[in-house]
Amino acid sequence: SVFDAAPQYVVSKMSASSGKGYYMSLAQTLEETVYEYEVGLYVGSESFRVVKERVVIPTDTWTHLAASYDGVSLALYVSTEVGALSLVKNGTFLDEPPMFGRRNAQPLHIGENFYGKIDEVKIFRAELLVNETAMHGACPSHAGGTLYDEDLVAYYRFNEGSGNWTRDSSAYDVPGYLGLTCAHVEQNKKAVLTCPEDYYIAEIAYANFGLNDGGCGAFEADEECFNADTKAVVEAACLPQAGGAGFMRECEVPATNALFGNACTGTRKSLAIQAVCMPAATHVGFDTTTHLDCATDEAEGKAFEGTCVDTSRWSKLHAPTLVGRAANLSAPSCPYKSATGGVFPQSMLLEGNCTEWDLAHAVAGEPSLFAIFTLDHCGYIDFTQDPDEEYVGALTYPMEITSTEFNGLADEQGTCYPRSSAHDSLAVAPLWAGVHYCNYFQDAYMFSYTPTNVGEATLTLDMGASRVAREAVTVVPGPIAPEFTAVTGAALAAAEAGRPAQFRIHAHDKVGNAIVHLPAAEAELLDVAVSGDGDVHVDGTLEGGVVTVALTFAAPGEYAMVVTLGNATLHNGTVAVHPPIPRSPSVYGAGPPEERFEHSMVTVNDTAYVFGGAKKDKTYLAETWKLTAGGTLYAFRSKVSVRGAPAKATTMMLLVNTASLIELGLMRPDCADMLFLSEAGETLKHWTDPLPGCGANDTIVWVHAPAAEAFHMYFAAPEAESAEADPAEIFSLYDGFEGEVYESAGGVWALDETCDTLQFPAGDAHAFYPSEEVALTGKRSLKVDTRETVGGSLTWPVARHLAYGEGYVLKAYLYDAGCDGAHWITPMFEPCRDLGNDKSASPVKNALGINTCSVLAKYAQAYPWGSTHINRTVGWHSLAFYQTADSLVLTVDEEEVLHVPALSSAIANVLIHGGNDAGADEAPAYWDSVFVTPYDAALSLELDDAVEPVQYL
């Protein structure tokens, strides 16, 4: 091309006379492909801010030019790499106050005096970050893609391919005219149209001698003063005519009535003209065959000489972009129509609410949906993906230790007993899978899975070699459903007139999951209808996922009862209500009220009041009797005999067949309506042992029994508050590991180094800490982490806290994970005895627990370490030591495993140990509720089988 040092304006919006406005330009230098890159803007007060730098612009290569101004610095960027930018100059004006460009009425010019191609012109009203600027040069700035900016005020893509105007793709939609030149003069003046050098006037786009509004490129005629002949007159003066002159670069047209006529008499008019300039052959400087005539000649085999000019001024060669360049698959997305913003066809999307859609949560029994879209780097549909992309998706549940009894069949290699998932993995199925549907929408994949099990799970999806998704999913129960919702309780079949009888509705969803928290709105769908020989009072309470229904029948007889959930019947049966059982009041401190006659009685809610009347001797009575009825009153009691005549109140173990009492409807399923009273009416503190716990044939209840021959256990008060005591109140020492572990931090334990040998290395304080991973009582347990640490020993020096030296019971609860390791407890750990082989020994057999170095599949006792007859099972187990002056009895789950002579009846320490040899592959264990209390083998408690009806007041 011919050397031309004049500025070639990429963008210009400045006055031709004053230069005020802004511009971006390139100017050739004498060095080939080196240009003076300049950006300037007018900031007011006759001040301009201009920055320029010499840059290399390769020939026949698309180059991204960008400039950014923030009021104090003007940065210039250049790059030939798509999606990248290089800072070539940062002109700063830090010694001046921030100043910004001023608005002007000048038209925006793109490519004025420019040699080459221009594409994707974007102008923003605010500064962009560098990475944003780079991506705006590589991707369209449209909603639906990764880029969209409300500060975009002009956006010309030049994609029309024909015509003399191009659309503004910004929100302002101001079209641009290609090669536009304008003239606008008052009446009787001369309008001058001028094209740049080597351009000619090729078309008159607008002309009116009348009333005109707007500026260049946006002229509009007033309908009341429009001269329809104006355009033809201007074309005759400025365009080539048959037998006349050729194309003109400049044209003058006088704005007179004599030339155009007077279209609107009495009005001062103006002449406005918009013309299109086209390049001349000398300006284009290269041959092309895109012009119609040239293409026709070539197609017909005709030879032509000279230069063929591309007068269409359009090129199909566009600036490079990341559109269509395959990127990663999208993350799982909302599959509903409201999520796509119109980018994807609405017909392929599902109806639903994206506000409520949440990939991290799923409902058992309900389909969970998500979409995957194959997108390019600009966030648009990518049709370059392989339409046969394979997909594999699954919802998997975490591995858990298999709960089986090992029974000597343990793996001799044993690092841990078998682990398996609690639930089978669930396949993720396609609803819409790309090419598999008539080749439409091969960029979109819709997936669905319906979980049936609640809990924490992991959703994974692979497409081809790509891991598209790995998301943690919490599956919660679905709504209450009749298929698995259970109705249980003695009140379904029998009850006593006048006494509240209960049954329970255990809510489950339609796939069998127990509902932990039943919404009140769903509970209201339950209905209990009772009819029979008398009135029935029905009351219900909701706790968690269980609805407890209390029925009080006014009279004996048979009653039909139907329990429904919506339109589904959960239970349909007959309740046999027997007459009230006569009950003597159980009163402490005063005798029962004496008989009275001719009295009055009234009931208010659940309370009866008896007043007035007289004695047998007709003496008037002023006192009032009050009798409260309802489920808070204890209806039965059984005698508890104290064997052995204790000299003082002592905490002892009582066995209660709570399973039978619950089945007969005489006790709540949680055993919370047990109450122990002395013969004097004093409440005796008690605590239900967590193993085997409530609902067993031999539930262990620890009662702080009085020094008496007997006391009573009261029960059958379905609405009574639990009288169970804090275990720390009935045992001499108790630690439930709800707080700190170490004595230095407020706990009771200290790290022990008594046995510092290869077998028992010095402990690691980080091995012992409270954990909520698993607990038997309360919310926490003591975790002994022998997987990440060497473990060690904890000592609780109990001797200084105990005032007794006779017998004692030490009990603790161990969670066996079914893995290799050493986790045991001992109540009397004296200094270790060196065996001379890097091992140590306890001086007495008084340790219980796990030691897989010696015994793999059964619980072990020591020392020396030997096997008990109890097979290991995964879960919680009780380990207990019953010490008297004569003997020591060791039990696992209250089953005796060792009975040896005692060396001492005193207890000095409680020691918990975790860990085998350093470096061994071991699993952690958990301890809960360690307690010590006096024990005398001659003392015991025995519950009588007889059940006595009673009205405890």
C-alpha positions, 0 to 999 in steps of 0.5 A: 500500500501507499505510505500515508502518515495521516491518522487512520481513525479506528474510532472517532467522535470529535469535532472536525474543527476543534478536535474536541471529543475522543478518538483511537487512531493508527498512523503509519511510520516509515518502519513496515508494520510499525504504527503510532497507536494514539488515543485521546479525549477532551476533558474540558477547560480546553484540556486534552489527555493524549497517550500514544505508543509505537506498536507492531500491527502485523499485516493480514492479521486481526489485532485487538486494540483496547483503551481504558481511562479511569480519570487519572490514567489512560491505558493502551492495550494490543494483542493478536492472541484471542482472549489476551491483552498486553499493556503497551502504555499506561499514561498517567496524570497523577499530578492533575485532578481526575478529569473525565470526557465531555459529552458532545453532539458529534457523530461517531465515526468508525474507520475514517481514513482507515485502510483495512478491516474493522470488526466488533467495535465496543464502547463502554461508559465505565472502566473495565478490568483487564481480564474483562476487556480481554474477554470482550475482545474474544466474545460477543457481549450479549445476555446469555453468554458469559459477558454482558455489561450494562455499561456497554453503550455502543456495539457494532458487529458488522454482520449484516453482510449487505446494505449501507447500515449496521445495527448497534447491538447495545441496549441503545440500538443506534444504527450506524451508516457505512461511509456516511457523509452529511450536509445540513444547511439553512435555506439559501445556503450551499450544502457541500458533500465531501468524501475522503480522498480516494472515495466517491459519492455512491448513494444518497441515503436521505435528502429533504428540503423542508423541516429536519430534525436530528443529526448526521445518520439520524435525520428525520423529516417533519411530515408537514414540511417534507419535499419528496422530490428532494432526493431525486434532485440531489441524485441528479446533481451528485451521482453519475448520469447517462452521458454526464460526468462520472462519480464525484468525490465532492458535490455542491447543492444550493438550498433554494426554492428555485431548485427544489420548489416550495413544499411548505409556503411561509416556512424557513426551511433547511436542506439535510443530506445523507450520502454514502461514500464508496472506495475508489480502486486506487484506495482499495489496492488489491484485486478481489472477485467478490464484486458481482461483475467480476464474479460473473465474468470469471464464472463465464470464463471471461478475462478481465484486466485491472482492479475489480472494486468491492463496492459492497464494503462488507467482508465475511472474514470476521475477527477471531472469537472464542465462540464455537471453541469447545470449553468445559461442560457446564456445571449441573444447572437448573433444568427449568425454563426460567433458568436459561434466559432464552438461550436454549429453546423453551420447548426442550426445558421442563416446567418448574421454579428455579428459585426452589431448585437446589442440586445439593438437596433431594427429597426421597421418592421425588425425582431430582432433575438437573441439566448439563449444557455443552458450552463454548468459551463464551458461554454459548451453545457449543455444537462442536461437541461430539454428539455421541458423548457417553455419560455415566451418573450415579448417586452413591452413599458413604461407606459404613462398617458392616454391622455383623458378628465376626465369630472368629471369621475375621480377616487374618491380614485384618486392617479393618473389617469389611465396609460397605455402603448402607445403600446401593448406588442409584443410577442417574438416568437421562430425560433428554440426551443430546443427539439421541433425540433427532439430532436436535439440541445435541448440546443439552442433556437433562438428567433425573434420579429418584432417591429412596434412601435418606442421608448424605450422598454424593452425586457424580456425572461423567461425560466422555473423559470429563468429570462434569459434577461431583456434588454433595447431596442431602436426601431428606424424607418426602411428605408423609404417605400411607404406604409405610406410616405405622400406627402402634400402641395398646390403645388400638385394642384396649383401654380403661374407661376414664384413663388416657390411653395412647397410641402413636402414628410413626410418619414415613414417606412413600418409600419407607423413610422415617420422617424425623420432623413432620411439618404441622401442615402434614400432621393435620392431614391425619384424622382419628374418628372414634364412635361407640358407647360413650363420649371420647376425648381425643388429643394429639401431640406432635414430637419430631416425626411421631404423633401421639394420640391420647384417647379418654373414653367416658364409659366402658364398651366397644368403640370403632376407631378409624385412623386416616391420612387424607383418603387412605386408611391407616387403621380400622379396628375396635377398642375394648374399653373395660370399666374403671379400676378402683384405686386407692389414693397414694397419699404421703404425709396425710391420710385420705379425705374423710367421707362426706354427704350432701356435697356439691361437685363441679368439673373444670377442664381435667379437674374435679372440685368437691365442696360443701356437705357434712360429715356423718355427724352432720357437722358442716365441712368447709374444706374443698377436695380437688382431684386432677385427672389426665395423663400426668397422673401415675396409674400403676405401681410395683414394689421394689424390694431392697435386698441386703439391708443397706446401711445408707442410701446407695446407687444400685442396679434394677432390672425392668422388663420395659418391653412388656410394660410398653407392649401392654400400654403401661409405659411410654415407649421412651420410658419417661414415665418411670417414677421411684418413690420411697415409702415416705413419698420422696422422689428417688433419683434414677438413670436409665442405662443406655445399654440395652436401654428402654424397650428391652426385656432387661432394661437396667435402671440405676436407682439411688435407693434408700436404706429401707426394705422397699420402695415403689416404681410408679408408671403409666402416666403418658403425659408426665414429665420425665423424672430421670436425673442427671447421672452425675447426681447419682454416681460418685464420679461421672464423665459424659465427655460433653465438655473438655477432656483435659484437667488443665482445660477444665476436664478431669483427665490427664495424659499418662506416660506410666507405660512408656515403651515400644508397645505403649509409646508416649501419648499424643494429646491430640489423640483424645478429643470430644467428637459428635461423630457418634454418641451414646448419651448426650451429643458427644463422645470421647474419640481416640484417634489412633489412625492419625496419631500414635494414641496414648493413655488418659488417666483419671485420678479418682482416688482423691475424689472417693471417700470409700474403700470398699467395693466399687463398679466402674462402667464405660461404653466403647464403640467398636468400629470393627477394625484393628487396634488397641482400645481398652480401659482399666480401673486400677493401673499400678506401675507397669512391670518391665518384662525385659522385651520392650513390653510391659505388663499390668500386675493384675487381670483388670483390663477390658477392650480390644487388642487385635495384636493378641485377639482379633475377633473377640473382646480381650481381657488382660494381663496377659492378654487373652480372649473372652468368649464374646464375639466382637460386633460393630456398635456400642458395648458396655465394659464393667468392673465389679470389685469387692474386697474378695473378687473382681468380676469383668463383664462385657454387655453385662455378661461375665467374662472373667472372675478373679481374686481381688488384690485390692478393693480400692480404686486409684485411677481410671485409665483409657488406652488407645494404640498398639505399636507406633506406625501400626494401621489402626482405626479410632474408637469412641468412649462414652459415659464413664462412671464409678459408684460404690458396689456391694455384692450383697446388696441388690434391687428386685422388682415385684411382678405384681402391678397395683392400680393406684391414684398417685396424688 
